[in-house]
Amino acid sequence: MIGWMLTISPLLRAEAADVDKGIKEFEQRQWMASIREFIDVLKTDPQNRQAHDYLSLAIQQMQIERGARLREWSLAILDKAANRLESNHLDATNLRQDVAETRQAEANVRADRWHAQCQMAVAEDRLGHLEAANDLVFRVLADDSANAEAQRILSDLQSQIHETLELSSSLSPTERAALEGFYAYGQADYRTAALAWSKARATLETTVPANELNSQLDGLHFENYQKIAQAHVDEEDRAAHIQKLFAQGTDLFQKRSYTAALDRFRQVALLDPDYPQLGRYLAQSEADVESDRTKRLSQEKRERAGEAFARGLAALEKNQYAEARQAFKAVLTDDPTHPQAKSYLSVVETEMSRRHDPRAAEQHYEAGVISFAGGKVEEALREWAIATRLDPGNVRAANALTKARKVLDENRDVPG
């Protein structure tokens, strides 16, 4: 158990309801309301230890928050004044020093706030509120993962939860599941934590009235951490899926099933364009697929299709859609399986009908991602330019286009 245990005298039982109300307001960070409640308790029971402890913590928290707001206001004024002096070529050294000192004071206050929250966690633990205590400690660690005090308290809480789960027979199924989640979360076992909290929520949904569900969930303090745990699980699953796709791709590549391998590598590129070794395998697979494709065509058809495709691209760049459509159709006449002519023909026909096609834009955005992952920057730029043309509202394509142009500019600046 952390620290010493608080005990409640039988003579104080009559005040329990008021103390509990104050604690609930305290946990909801309603400092003034909780302060009033604890003062009312102390008027009739001046020796109530819980009211004394929580009153002190509530006042401390309120002072910290008010101090933080005051420092933010002061920093804004000091920054503005320093900027004005500097814009007029005047010395702002003293003001900048004041800013630095205020920021240092702010850092000190953050440390005080973390310490206060740790004290709150200890107080919650004394009352047997393990879920609330864990919540407070995890809040501190979210801001300062190296906080020694919070880490020590968390270690104690983990031991207590483990002991409670092992020995207590009075836990409800919901309480047990909630504590199992906090124990797993403290061990960074996010999958087990997410499952436990899902079980706790499902149990509540079937046992309490709908109008009481949110209040019951708030009392268990796990909802925010359930979301974080689920995000970790989703990322783990995503990483495993990408790894599986890449492994399938390399296996198919070794078996010379280049078309199937290319499909897997393209899926990987859409999920993680920077996946290690992806660019090499993607480029080689594309080259091998292209080699297989050209082997099926006569030399004459390959040359005609290549020339027609180049004409189509040139016409498309100049917005000469009729010429571009004719050229891409000529490509498909000689080479029906050409990997790009069909999509470019769709772009041309869309432009000629003067309508935007977000779905086609997304396809070209994805094609650009794959090209960029394979090191084909100019091709990626062309695909993303088409995507923005088809759907000017496609923010991802616009951002990617800017990135590709920047890479091309940097490459041009590098001496050959």
N, C-alpha and C positions, 0 to 999 in steps of 0.2 A: 504494500500500500504506500502511496506517495505521502510523505509527511505523517502527521498525526491525524487520527480519526476524530471528526466532530461527533459529539453525542447530543441528543436532544432529550432534555429532562421531561418526564411526564407532565410536569407543571406547565411546560411550554407548548404542549400539544394544541392548546386552544388557539395559539398564534400561528400554527403551521400554514393555514390557508393563506394568511397575509404574506408570510415569508415566501411561500411558493409563488404567489402572484408577482412579488418583487423579483424573484429569481427568473421567472419567465420573461418579464419585461427587460431584465438585465441581459438575458441571452439574446433577445431581439434588438439589443443595443439601444433601447429606449431609456437613456440614462436618467433624464429628469423624472420620468414616471417611476422608475425603480427606486430612485433616491427618496421620493415622497413616500413610497410604500414602506421602505425600510425605516424611515424616520417615524412613521405612524406606529410601526411595530415597537420601536425602541421607547416610544412614549409610554406604552403600557408594560413593556418588558425591557428595561434598560440593560439587562444582562444577556440578552439574546445574542449569542456568538455569531450565528449565521448572518443576522442583520448587520452586525458591526463589520464583519469581513466584507460583505457585499456592498455595504454603503461606502466603505473606503475605496473599493475597487471601482465602483460606479463613478465616484467623484474624480478619481484618478483618470479614468478613461475619458470623461467629459472634458477635463482640463487638457489632456493630450490632444484631443480632436480640435478644441478651440484654439490651442496654441499652433497646431498645424495650419489651420485656416489663416491665422494671423501672419504666420511666416510666409505663406504663399502670397498673401496680399503685399507684404513688405518686399518680397523678392520681385514681384511685378513692378512695383514703384521704383525700386533701386535699379533694376535692369533698364527700365524706360528712361530714367534720368541719366544713367551712364551712356546709353545709346545716343541721347540727345547731345550730351557734351562732346562725345567722340565725333558725331556728325558735324559739329561746329569746330572741330580740330582743337578741342580743349582737353585738359588732363582729367581723366576719369579714374585715376589710380585709386584714390581713396574710396570711391563708390564701388569699384570692382573688389576692393578688399572687404568692404562691408557685405557685398554679395557672397564672397567666398566664406566669410565667417557665418553668415546666415545659413548658407547651405550646410556648413559643418554642424551648426546647431540643429538643423533639420535632420542630419544623419544621427546625431545623438538622441534626438527625440524619437526617431524610428526605433533605435535600440531600446529606449525606455518603453515604447509602445509594445515591442515584442516581449519585453520582460513582463509588462503588465498582463499581456495575454497569457503568458506562461503561468502567472499567478492565478489568473482566472481559471486556467485549466486545472491547476492544483485544487482550487476551491471546488470546482465541479466534481473532481475525483473524490474529494472528501465526502461529498454527498452521495457518492455512488453513481454519478451521472457519467458513465464511461464514454458514451457516444458524444456528449457535449464536450468533454475533456479532449477527446481525439480531434474533434472539429477545430477547437482552438489551437491545438498544437500544429495541426496540418496547415492552418492559416499562416502561422509564423514561419514554418518551413517552406511554404510556397513563396514567401518574400525573401527568406534568408535560409537557404538549404543547409548552411554550415552552422546554424545557430546551436551552440553547444547545450544551452539550457533546454531548448525544445527537444533536441535529440535525446537528452537524458530522460526527460519526462516521457517522451514517446517510448523509450525502452522500458520504463517502469509500467506504462500503460499496456504495452504488449504483454508483459508478464502477467499483469492482472487479468487481462482479457483471456489469456490462455488458461489461467487458473479458474476463472469464472466459468468458462465453457466446459472445463473438465469436471468441476465439482458441483456447480449449482444445478439443482433440479427444479428451481422455481422460475426459470426463464420461460417466457412465452415463445412460441415458434418464431414470432416476428423479432423479438429481442435477440434471440439466439442467432438468427440469420444476419441481423444488423451487426452484431458483435463479430461474427465470423467474417463479415465483409471488412470491418475495420482492422481486424487482425491480419487478413490477407493483404490489404492495402498497405499496411505498415511494413509488410515483408516484400513489397513491390510485386506481389502475385496478383496482377490486375485481373486476370481472367477469373480466378476464384472469387475475387472481391466483387466483380460485376455480376457473377452468377448468384452469389449470396444476397446481394442487395436486390436483384431482380426477384428472388424468392421472397424476400421480406416485403417488397412492394406488392407482389401478387397476393400474399397472405392477407395484407391489410385490405386490399381491394375486395376481398371476399368475406371479410369479417367485420368491417366498420361501415357505417353509413357514408354515402358519397359526400355529404356536407361536412364530414369530420375527417376525410382522408388527408387533406392538405395539412391540417393541424397535427395529425398523427405523424405524418412524414417529417414535418418540421422538427418535431420532438426527437426524431431519430438521427437527424443531422447528416444523413449520408447522400442526399440527392446530388449535391455538387460533385462529390467524389465519385459517385457512380458514373457521372458523365465523363469525368477524367479517366476513370478506369476503362470505360467502354471505348474511349478514343485510343487508349493504348492497345486494347485488344484489336480494334479495327486496323490500326497501323501494323500490328504484328501479323494479322491475317493478310493484309495487303502485301507486306514484304514477303511472306511465305508464298503467296500467289505469284508474285513477280519472279521469285527464285525458281518456282516450279516451271513457269512458262519458259524462262531462260534455259533451264536444264533440258526441257523438251526440245527447245530450238537447237541447242548444241548437239543433242543426241541425233536429231533428224539430219542436221548438217553433216555429221560424221557418216551417216548412212546415205549421203548424197541425195536426200529428199529435200532439195533446195526450196521448192515452192512452199512446202509445209513448214520448213524451218523459217523461211522469210515471214510467213504469217505469224509465227510465235514471236519472232524478234520485233515485228511491227507492233504487236500487242504490248510487249515490254516497253517499247519506245513511247507509247502513248501514256503508260503508267509511270515510267521513270526514265526520261530521256538521258540521264547521266549514269545509268546503270553501268558498272565496270565491264569493259570489253564489249559492250553492246555495239558501239560504232563500228568496230572491226568486223564483227560477225554480220552486222546488218549490211554493210557495204559489200562484203564478200558474197553473201547470199544473193543480194540484188544482182551482182555481177554474174553469178552462176546461173541464176534464173534467166537473165537476159541472154546469156550464152546458149542455154538450152532452147530458148525461144527462137533465136536467130538461126539455129541449126535447122529448124523446121521450115525456114523460109529460103527461097532461092536468093542468090546474090542480087539479082535484078530487083526483086520485090523489096529487099532490105534497103537498097539504095533509094528506091522511089519513096518508100515510107519515111526514111530518114529525111530526105529533102522536103517532102510534104509537111512533115512535122515541124521542121525549122521554119518553113514559110508560115505555117499556122501560128507559131509562137510570135514571129515578127509582126504579123498582122494583128494579133491579139494585143500586143504591147502598144500598137498605134490605134487601138479601138476600131480597127477595120474588120468588123464582125462578119460581113458577108464573105470576104476573102478568107478569113480564118476558118469559117464553117466549111467552106469548100475544101480547104487544105486538110483539115482534120478528117473529113469524110473520105478524102483520097487515101489518107494513112490507113483508115480502117478497112478500106477496100483491099489493100495489099496485105495488111497485118491486122486481122480482126481481134487479136489478143494484145494489141499494144497497150501497155500499162497506164498510159496517161492520155492518149488521144481521146478516149471516150469521155473522160471527165472534163477535158478542155472543151470538147464539143458541147457538153452540157452547159458550161459557162457561157459560151458564145450564144447559144440559143436562149439562155436566160436573159442575157444582155439585150439581145435583139427584141425580146418580148417586153423589155423594160419593166421587169419585176424583180424584186429581191427574193432570194431563196435562202433563208437561214439554215435549212438542213444541208443544202449543198455547200454553203459557206463553212459549216462545221466539218464536212468531209474534207474540204481543202485545207482547213486549219490542221486537221489531224495528219493529212498528207505532208504538210509542212513540218510538223513535229518529227515525223519519221525521217524526212529528208535531212533535217537539221541534226538529228541524232546520228545519222550516217555520214555526217561531215559535208553534206551537199548544201552549203549555205545559200548559194545563188538560187538553187532550185526551191529551197525552203522559202526564200524571199518572194519568189514568184507565186508560190502557193498561197502564202499569207496575204499577198497583195490582192489576189483573186478573192480570197475569203472576205476581206474588208470591202471589196467592191460589191460582192453579193449581199453582204449584210454589214452595213456601216456601224451597226450597234454591237458587233462582235468585239468586245474589249480584249479578249485573250488574243485574238488574231492581230489586233492593232498593236498590242504590247509586244507580241512576238516579232512583228514586222520591224518595229523600232530596234529590237535586240539584234535581229539579223543584219540590219543596215549598219549598226554600230560595229559588229564583228567584221563586216566587209571593209568598213573604213579603217579599222585598226590593222587589218591585214595589208591594206594598201600602203599604210604608213611604215610597215616593216621593210627595211631594205632587202632586196633580193639577193 
